Amino acid sequence: MCVTAVESRPGATSQALKALGEGAALGGASQGPAHRPFGARAKAFVALTKPRIIELLLITTVPVMFLAQQGVPDLGLVLLTCIGGYLSAGGANALNMYIDRDIDALMDRTSQRPLVTGMVSPRECLAFGITLAVVSTLLFGLAVNWLSAWLSLGALLFYVVVYTMLLKRRTSQNIVWGGIAGCMPVLIGWSSVTNSMSWAPVILFLVMFFWTPPHYWPLSMKVKDDYARVGVPMLPVVASNKVVAKQIVLYSWVMVAVSLLLTPLGYTGWFYTLVALVAGGWWLWEAHALQNRAKAEVTGAKLKEMRLFHWSITYVSLLFVAVAVDPFLR
């Protein structure tokens, strides 16, 4: 498997190499990454997996296992699924950093990533990502089931190839379609218990699909100068705040509507429905408030776009906790 960056820019590449060189100098002119302190190196390899993002992926995996089991699933299976999911997502994130190392060096929010500081070399990062991909696929296949293994591998390849290599630097719809990879843990959680598919995980997959753009676009609004500097056409870079906020509201309404389909189809009861209504209602309030501020041409800190970003994480956590708890209250 050979992964290479696409559309690298000469200026970006030269500055990235300069940053990598400066990072290496921090450990001494004659020391390469392998000669850094073990603790710092271990921390850097963990950072390659983007653990904060993986926490969110696991939040959407485990509750679906409870829903699939209609109770408490086998805890050993839960552990194996979480380990496999972490390794798979971690491999995808490491490969993402390998491909994006040229632009990461130029963006403020990514300037301390291990490849930029020189704590990990590009070759090490590539080998690390591929190793995690292989190990996670085998772990899922041999210890869980092969349906989960192929779904996991598919999510990894989609994130690395379709999103990172093909979409991210080419279209403002990058996060819309690239977000499919982040929806896959829902399917993996269900398949790990049942070794099959059903409408319940498909609905939750769609919830996450419509959740991803209004979750990420507020953050992109905050750091759009970063993306503009490196030529990544996130929607807030190529469209006004009014347009972005309108899209956020549209996706938010569809997301909330889809989240309510589980109950009439018989998969959830009153508790999930109550949480989905309250949490979804608050989300819509925040989305419309952001749109109103954008329409009023509010800019800077007063736009408060990060309010919706932070709430989006709380929303998905509450919704999936309700997914896990609901079977015990029916």
Buried (B, 14 or more C-beta within 10 A) or exposed (E): EEBEBEEBBEEBBEBBEEBBEEBBEEBEEEEEBEEBEEEEBEEBBEBBBBEEEBEBBBBBBBBBBBBBBEEEBEEEBBEBBBBBBBBBBBBBBBBBBBBBBBBBBBBEEBBEBBBBBBBBBBEBBBEBBBEBBBBBBEBBBEBBBEBBBBBBBBBBBBBBBBBBBBBBBEBBEBBBBBBBBBBBBBBBBBBBBBEEBBEBBBBBBBBBBBBBBBBBBBBBBBBBEBBBBBBBBBBBBBBEBEEBBBBBBBBBBBBBEBBBBBBEEEBBBEBBBEBBBEBBEBBBEBBBBBBEBBEEEBEEEEBBBBBBBEBBBEBBBBBBBBBBBBBEEE
